[in-house]
Amino acid sequence: MGAILTVHVDGGSRGNPGPAAVAAVATDAAGGTAGEAAEFIGETTNNVAEYRAVQLGLRLARDLGADRVEVVNDSELVARQISGAYKVKNAGLKPLYLETMNALREFSEWRIRNVRREHNERADELVNIELDRALSELR
């Protein structure tokens, strides 16, 4: 079994709801970047964007051939819902939660943790780059 792949993810919207984007940065055991992905997801809330970011990160991990994954995000709510510490009470988040849990089952091992925003810089940077790009195209 190979090393665990770490995927830093972030989702954000400008306004809540507002234009939103998601990003994922996969790093290998040595801390080197194994892959990055970002996409504009239209208009939605911050929490929806955070869930969609986790899903993007899991797709990136699978595309990179990972069997074990650690997801790192800066949303305490999403991390604690996925880990089971919090219940998912918002009806709009329940389908995203279920999709995310199904995607996690594709890995032999997974964990999720949240960090402060400043420890998730590259994913946050990619979200803002993607938002700037998408909003300039919409003008």
C-alpha positions in Angstrom: 0.0 0.0 0.0 1.4 3.4 -1.0 1.8 6.5 1.0 -1.3 8.6 1.8 -1.9 11.4 -0.6 -2.7 14.8 1.1 -5.2 17.0 -0.7 -5.7 20.6 0.4 -9.1 21.8 -0.8 -11.0 25.1 -0.6 -14.2 26.5 -1.9 -15.4 30.0 -1.7 -18.1 32.4 -3.0 -18.1 36.1 -3.3 -21.3 36.9 -1.5 -23.2 34.1 0.2 -24.7 33.0 -2.2 -22.5 34.4 -4.9 -20.2 33.5 -7.7 -18.2 30.5 -6.5 -15.1 28.4 -7.3 -13.4 25.3 -5.9 -9.8 24.2 -5.8 -7.6 21.2 -4.8 -3.9 20.8 -4.4 -2.5 17.3 -4.0 0.9 16.8 -2.3 3.0 13.7 -2.0 4.7 12.4 1.2 7.7 14.7 0.5 5.4 17.7 0.3 5.8 18.2 -3.4 2.9 19.1 -5.6 1.4 16.0 -7.3 -1.4 17.9 -9.0 -3.8 20.8 -8.9 -7.3 21.5 -10.1 -9.7 24.4 -9.9 -13.1 25.2 -11.4 -15.8 27.8 -11.4 -19.1 26.3 -10.1 -21.6 29.1 -10.7 -23.6 30.8 -8.0 -23.9 29.1 -4.7 -23.1 29.4 -0.9 -19.8 29.0 0.8 -20.8 25.7 2.5 -21.9 24.2 -0.9 -18.6 25.4 -2.4 -16.6 23.8 0.5 -18.4 20.4 -0.1 -17.8 20.7 -3.9 -14.1 21.4 -3.2 -13.8 18.2 -1.2 -15.4 16.3 -4.1 -12.9 17.9 -6.5 -10.1 16.9 -4.3 -11.3 13.3 -4.1 -11.5 13.2 -8.0 -8.0 14.6 -8.2 -6.7 12.0 -5.7 -8.4 9.2 -7.7 -7.0 10.6 -11.0 -3.5 10.5 -9.4 -4.0 6.8 -8.5 -4.3 7.3 -4.7 -5.8 4.5 -2.6 -5.4 6.4 0.6 -6.2 10.1 1.1 -6.1 12.8 3.7 -8.3 15.8 2.9 -7.3 19.1 4.5 -9.7 22.1 4.4 -10.4 25.3 6.2 -14.1 24.6 6.8 -14.7 23.3 10.4 -18.3 22.7 9.6 -17.7 20.5 6.6 -14.8 18.6 8.2 -16.8 17.9 11.3 -19.9 16.8 9.3 -17.8 14.4 7.2 -16.0 13.0 10.3 -19.3 12.4 12.0 -18.8 14.9 14.8 -21.7 17.2 13.6 -25.0 16.1 12.1 -25.9 17.5 8.7 -29.0 19.6 9.5 -29.2 21.8 6.4 -31.4 20.1 3.7 -29.4 21.6 0.9 -26.1 20.1 2.2 -27.4 16.6 2.8 -27.1 15.4 -0.8 -23.6 16.8 -1.1 -22.7 15.1 2.2 -24.0 11.7 0.9 -22.2 12.1 -2.4 -19.0 13.0 -0.6 -19.3 10.0 1.8 -19.9 7.7 -1.2 -16.7 9.1 -2.9 -14.7 8.6 0.2 -15.7 4.9 0.3 -13.7 4.4 -2.9 -10.5 4.8 -0.9 -9.1 2.1 1.4 -8.3 4.7 4.0 -9.3 8.3 4.4 -9.3 11.1 6.9 -10.2 14.7 7.0 -9.0 17.6 9.1 -9.5 21.3 9.1 -6.8 23.9 9.4 -6.8 27.7 9.6 -7.1 29.5 6.3 -3.4 30.6 6.4 -2.4 26.9 6.4 -4.4 26.3 3.2 -2.9 29.1 1.1 -2.4 27.5 -2.3 -5.9 26.1 -2.5 -7.3 29.5 -1.4 -5.1 31.2 -4.0 -6.4 28.9 -6.8 -10.0 29.6 -5.8 -9.4 33.4 -6.1 -7.6 33.0 -9.4 -10.5 30.9 -10.8 -13.1 33.4 -9.5 -11.2 36.3 -11.0 -10.9 34.5 -14.4 -14.5 33.5 -14.5 -15.9 36.9 -13.5 -13.7 38.7 -16.0 -15.1 36.3 -18.7 -18.6 37.1 -17.6 -18.2 40.8 -18.0 
